């Protein structure tokens, strides 16, 4: 397996762990942070981080 594929596989595992239900439920709280509920903020933040990290990891493998 080439290094780029290994990095993407590791990113996939990190994404699965980040979206794992018990971890997500830690952010399901009624009190908002700066007027925004924590759950959507966490979900969109992790999603955006995965999107940003994917091309960066592939660029380093070239």
Phi, psi and omega in degrees: 000132181284163184299325179296319178293322178295319179295318178293324177296319178294322177295322177298315179297318177299319178295320178297317179294319182294327180263010178295135190307313180298325178290320179295323182293341175296333183263002179271077182240149183287333183277129181280156174252114182060035177083002181240135177296144185290326185297307178296324178298317178295311183299312180289328177294315178294318179299314180295321179296320178295321179294320180289321183288328184302307179293328179295320179291324178288326180294324181289340183277349181277000000 
